[in-house]
Amino acid sequence: MTRYRIVPERSHVWIEARSNVHPIHSDTDGLEGYVELELDADGAVDLAVKPVGRLSLAVSRLSSGSSLEDRELHKRIDSRRYPSIEGVLDVIDRPDDGGSYRVSGDVTFRGVARHHEDHMEIRAVDGQTIRLSGTSRFDIREFGMEPPRMLMFKVEPEVDVRVEILAVGEG
């Protein structure tokens, strides 16, 4: 099995939230971690080999561009107590349509772990590099966080998270 190290400066997370005033966007790099999996000769994931993976994103990297919104977000997340968002991969499976892979594992946010499953594209870029990309929707209330609310400003509880991860084989 090959271990691929996530390249933090080339791996991005986009978070889209909605409010009653305007959309909220966050775009950051800095994902860290690894994925262990095996690719076959065609560059497809060998599903007979159980994958392993971990990723982490420092909460301090989350920014909407508005200092007021960011302060409220970091306060609600309690970023001093919960400084990172963590993910642990436990299954990669190919859905019936033959397109992207179904990926599942645990996501830990604010100290609360939830099992999550969604689709993700996994492609060999070259002999040493893979790209993983996908989008998921999360309800932050499932992680014990109430949506930010300031005066007349109210954020919806569901957020869309898109990732594009570039990882390089080690050894």
N, C-alpha and C positions, 0 to 999 in steps of 0.2 A: 504494500500500500504506500502511496506517495503522500507526503505531508506538504501542503501548500501553505505558505505564510502569507497572510493578508498584508498588502502594501498600503499602509495608512494614508499616505499622501495621494494615492490613486484610487481610493475606495470612498464612495460618497453615500450620504444619506440625505434624502429630501423628505421633509415632513410638511404635509398640507393639512391645515385645520380651517374650520369655518367659524365665523362669528356673525353676529347680527349687524356688524358695522362693515367689516371687510374680511377678505381671506387672509390667512396667516401662513407665511412660508418660512421654512427654515432649510438651509442647505449647508451641509458641513462635510468635511472629510475627517479622517482620523480614526476610522474603524480599525481595530486591532484584533489579532487572533490567528486562527489557522483552520484549515479543513484537511482531513485525511480521507482520500478516496482513490479509487483506481479507475483509469480510463482504458477502454479497449482500443484496438488498432484504428478504429474509425473516429476516435475522440469522444465517444459516448461513455457515460458513466457505467461502469461494470456493477450492475445491481446485485450480483452474487456476493460482493464484498461489502460488509457493513461499514458505512461511513462514520466518521467522528468529526466533530467540529465545535469550536468555541469562538465567540466574538464578543467584543466589548466596545462600548462607546462612552466616553466621558461626558456626563451631563453638562459640564461646563462648556462644551463645544456647541451646545444648542443655542441658536440665536435667531431671532426673527427680524433683527434690524431696528427694533424699537426697544430702547432701554427700559421703558415702563413695563411693556409686555414681558420682556425677558426677566426683569426682577420678580414680577408676579409668578411667572412660570417656575423659576428656580426656587422661589419660596414654597410654592405648592408641591413641587417635587421633593422638597427638603433635600436639596443637592449636597448639603454638608453631610447629612446622614446617609444618603444614597447617591454616591458620586458617579455611578455608572449604570448603564443599561447593558444587560448581559443576555447572550443567546447561546443555547447548547443544541447542536444538531444531533438527532438520533435516527432519522430515517430519510432515505431518498428512494422514491419509487417512481416509475413511469406510468402516467395515466393512460387510459385506453386510446386517446386521440393521437398518441405518438409525438406530441409536441413537447412542451416543457415538462419538467419533473415535478412530482409532488414531494415537498420537503416538509418535515415536521420536527419539532423539538420544543424546548421550553424557553420562554422569554421571561426575564426577571426585570421588573421595573418597580422602583420604590420598595424593594424588598419582597415583592409579591411575584411568585412564579406562576405562569399560566402556560399550559400546553397550547401550541399554535401550529396550524397546518395551512399551507398555501402552495401556489405554483411558482416555480423559479426556473429560469433558463440557466443551464450550465453548459459552457462551451469552452473547448480548448482554443486558446488564442495562438499558441505555438507549442513547441515541445516541452516548454518549462512553465507556461503560464495558463491559468484558467480565469474565466470571467463568470461570475454568478450575478444574476439580476432578477429582481422581482418586486412586486408591490403587494402590500397587505393593509387591511383596515383593522384598527384596534379601537376598542372603547376604553378610554382611560379609567372609567369608573370600575372596570373589572380589576384594576390594579390599585384600588383604594384611593383614587384621586378624583376629587370633584373638579369639574371644568372651571377655569378661571372666570371670575365675574368682577368687574369694576364699574361702579356707577351704572350706567346704561349699557355697558359693554359686556356681552355674554358670549363665551366660546362654546361651540357644540362639543359633545363628548367623544365623537368619533373622529379619528385622525387617520389619514392615509400616509403610509410610510413606504418609500421606494428606496431600494438599495441597488448599488452597482459596485460589486466587489471584484477587485483584481488581486489574484493570489499567485505567488511564484513558488515553484517546487524547490524544496530544500534537499540538496544532495542529490 
